[in-house]
Amino acid sequence: MENPIDNYWKLKLESVKQRLEGNRFEVYIADSSEEAKNIALKTIIPPLGAKTLSWGGSVSFVSTGLFHALKDNPDFEVINTFDQSLSPEQKFELRRRSLMADLFITGTNAITEEGQLVNLDMIGNRVAAIMWGPKTVLLIVGRNKICPNIEDAMCRVKNYAAPVNCMKLDKKTPCAKAGFCHDCSSPDRICNYWTITEKSFEKGRIKIILVNEALGF
């Protein structure tokens, strides 16, 4: 067989897609970051009629180019919570406003082969928006986020995603130095709010693009 690795991931992504759809998520598969961006811009977003748009922290969202394609889009009232020119108080207020956006875009820390989303958040705005508030949520998810089950997903988040995020953000946490979770009490701790999303209560409200690439942490 030619390209067995590509074939493996196509089968894996299709299996996860079917499980997610069984849990009432709307799911797309993209072969690349560029295709993921195009699916979002051409297939998912136009029919929504969204007037307000925001997002939560997600390296995957930015790395596809979708953030840069949308951040100055005149077709939307953009609530840009990534604006580094703002004070912490202003960013906090934007995060509150983003919970009522028509469309909220972010990623997930992990996704199980059973079709569940597993997330651990610092402030809680990202996981809150996934659960309730925005009319539509779009998640960009690389194949590296797939885990066999919830236990493995939580281990991935604690001992990989969280330490790497702390390193990226220059947080003064033990995991940023050691590379694994210490269940710390640091003021900079980013591991505060666990959520496990079993299903989308409103069918199709949460839309997911599974990308056949490693994206984000």
Residue pairs with C-beta under 8 A, 6 or more apart in sequence:
1 7
6 212
9 143
9 212
10 212
12 143
12 146
13 29
13 143
13 210
13 212
14 29
15 113
16 111
16 113
16 115
16 146
16 210
17 27
17 29
17 210
19 113
19 114
19 115
20 27
20 111
20 115
20 208
21 27
21 115
22 115
23 115
23 116
23 198
23 199
23 200
24 199
24 200
24 201
24 202
24 203
24 204
25 115
25 199
25 200
25 204
25 206
25 207
25 208
26 200
26 203
26 204
26 206
26 207
26 208
27 207
27 208
27 209
27 210
28 39
28 43
28 44
28 207
28 208
28 209
28 210
29 209
29 210
29 211
29 212
30 36
30 39
30 209
30 210
30 211
30 212
31 211
31 212
32 211
32 212
32 213
33 63
33 64
33 65
33 211
33 213
33 215
34 64
34 65
35 211
36 64
36 66
36 140
36 209
36 211
37 64
37 65
37 66
37 69
39 209
40 64
40 66
40 105
40 138
40 140
40 209
41 66
41 69
44 138
44 207
44 209
45 103
45 138
48 102
48 103
48 135
48 136
49 102
50 76
50 101
50 102
50 103
50 135
50 136
51 76
51 77
51 102
52 76
52 77
52 78
52 79
52 100
52 101
52 102
52 103
53 70
53 73
53 76
53 77
53 78
53 79
53 101
53 102
53 103
53 104
53 105
54 78
54 79
54 80
54 81
54 94
54 97
54 98
54 101
54 103
54 104
54 105
54 129
54 134
55 61
55 67
55 81
55 82
55 98
55 104
55 105
55 106
56 81
56 98
56 104
56 105
56 106
56 125
56 126
56 129
57 82
57 106
57 126
58 105
58 106
58 107
58 126
58 140
58 216
59 107
59 168
59 215
59 216
59 217
60 107
60 140
60 141
60 142
60 211
60 215
60 216
61 67
61 105
61 106
61 107
61 140
62 68
63 215
63 216
64 140
64 211
64 215
66 105
66 140
67 82
67 105
70 76
70 78
70 105
71 78
71 80
71 82
72 78
76 103
79 94
79 97
79 98
79 101
80 94
81 91
81 94
81 95
81 98
81 125
83 91
83 94
86 94
95 123
95 125
96 125
98 104
98 125
98 129
98 134
99 125
99 128
99 129
99 133
99 134
100 133
100 134
101 129
101 133
101 134
101 135
102 134
102 135
102 136
103 134
103 135
103 136
103 137
103 138
104 129
104 130
104 133
104 134
104 136
104 137
104 138
105 137
105 138
105 139
105 140
106 126
106 129
106 130
106 137
106 138
106 139
106 140
107 139
107 140
107 141
107 145
107 215
107 216
108 117
108 118
108 119
108 130
108 139
108 141
108 145
109 118
109 119
109 120
109 145
109 153
109 156
109 157
109 161
109 217
110 117
110 118
110 119
110 145
110 146
110 147
110 153
110 154
110 156
110 157
110 161
111 117
111 118
111 141
111 145
111 146
111 147
111 153
111 208
112 118
112 146
112 147
112 148
112 149
112 150
112 152
112 153
113 146
113 147
113 148
113 149
114 149
114 150
116 150
116 153
116 196
116 197
116 198
117 130
117 139
117 195
117 196
117 197
117 206
118 147
118 150
118 153
118 154
118 157
118 194
118 195
118 196
118 197
119 126
119 127
119 130
119 157
119 194
119 195
119 196
119 197
120 154
120 157
120 158
120 161
120 162
120 190
120 191
120 192
120 193
120 194
120 195
121 127
121 190
121 192
121 193
121 195
122 189
122 190
122 191
122 192
122 193
123 192
123 193
124 192
124 193
127 193
127 195
129 137
130 137
130 139
130 195
130 197
130 206
131 195
131 197
135 205
136 205
136 207
137 205
137 206
137 207
138 207
138 208
138 209
139 206
139 207
139 208
139 209
140 209
140 211
140 215
141 208
141 209
141 210
141 211
141 215
142 211
142 213
142 214
142 215
142 216
143 210
143 211
143 212
143 213
143 214
144 214
144 215
144 216
145 156
145 215
145 216
147 153
147 156
150 196
154 194
158 181
158 191
159 180
159 181
160 217
161 217
162 175
162 181
162 190
162 191
163 175
163 176
163 178
163 179
163 180
163 181
164 217
165 171
165 190
165 217
166 173
166 175
166 176
166 188
166 190
167 176
168 217
169 190
170 176
171 186
171 188
171 189
171 190
172 186
172 187
172 188
173 182
173 184
173 186
173 188
173 189
173 190
174 182
174 184
174 186
175 181
175 182
175 184
181 191
197 206
200 206
